[in-house]
């Protein structure tokens, strides 16, 4: 009701009275109205003014977390991070500290929009999301952070796959193997592992390293036997007169043995 009255009186922001002459409650209501009408940039400024004019009030604390939210809504991620970090620094034990940390993580996560970009933001998002998960495990933010962490982790694997495919298409097989190896060793819980193993089979066959190709196929068969990646690897290997089995003593052989001991995935 208060928001409606403010809107009716001013059409936009409430009474045309300088903020210095308004109460903390009035300023907070003005900022909330600005958020409601999709003017997040103005709302962030107004929440900041409340904190400046009434620094020791309870609403000043609330205004700081709302300022972080408003900046995030406005896609001003640097300012959102700064406001969220200030809240964490000033009120580490407050009930909204978990949300502030979650907003800080989102300020990185929401900039991960395509595989081709630099992955520094993805690493920062993972670190910030981990803090939410570890420090606030019983909150709703932790549950959401876990889902986003998995997606960001998958994103890093996708980047390695993209580079590996680039080298693979150009028949730079040694370079492509290095990328696919990273996926198999470091990102084995992602959706890209099966393809990475198949690409390793292809690359090793192309280089004449048949033992490594057989072992990659064996790992693929043990974990992803129902996939098209395994079927294609099986066809490729048997077409060369090779069996899908552990062979030789490469880095893949070590992974295969770990898998048999139950340490794989």
C-alpha positions, 0 to 999 in steps of 0.5 A: 500500500505504501508503495502504491501511495508513493507512486500515486503521489509522484508518478515515479519516485515518491514525493519530490522531497530531498532524501536528506529530509526523508526517513529511512523507511521512506527512502527504503520504500522509494528504492523498492519502488524503483526496483519494482518498475525495473529501474535497478540502477536508480534503486542501487543508488537510492539504497546506497544513499539510505546507508549513507544517511542512516549508517547505524540503522537496521534498514541501512544493513538491509539496504546494503544487501538490497543494493547488491541485489539491485546492481546484480539486476542491472548487470553491473556485476563489479558493483554487485560484488563490491556491495555483497563483499561489504555486507559479508565483511560488515555482517559475517554472522547475519542471516543474510550473509549466505545470500550475500555470498550467493550474490557474489558467486552469481556475479561471476556465474552469470557472466559465463555465457559462452564456451569460447570466452576466457575461463577465468570467470568460470574458475572464480565462480567455482571458488565463490560457489564452493564457499556458499556450499561449504560455509552455508550447507543447510541453506537454500542457497547451497542447494542452488550453488551445487547445481550451478557448480556442476554446470560451471565445472561442465563448462570448463570441460566443454572448453577443453573439448572445444580446443581438443576438437580444434586440434583434432580436426587439423590432425594435430593429434598430440595436442588434441590428446593433451586436451582430452586427457585433461577432461578424462583426468580432471573432469571425469564427472562431466558430460564430456568424458565419453566423447573425450575417451572416444577422441583419444581412441581416434587420436591414438589409432591415427598415431599408431599407438594401439595399446593406448587406443585399446585401453581408452576403448576399454575404459569407455566400454566399462563406463559408457557401454550403451553410448554411441561413443563406445559403439563407434570406438568398438567399430574403429578398434575391431576394424583395425583388428584390435581388441577392446581391452587393457593393453600396455602401461600408459597413463590410461592403464593407471586410470583403468586399474583405478576404475577396477578398484572402484576409484573411477568416477 
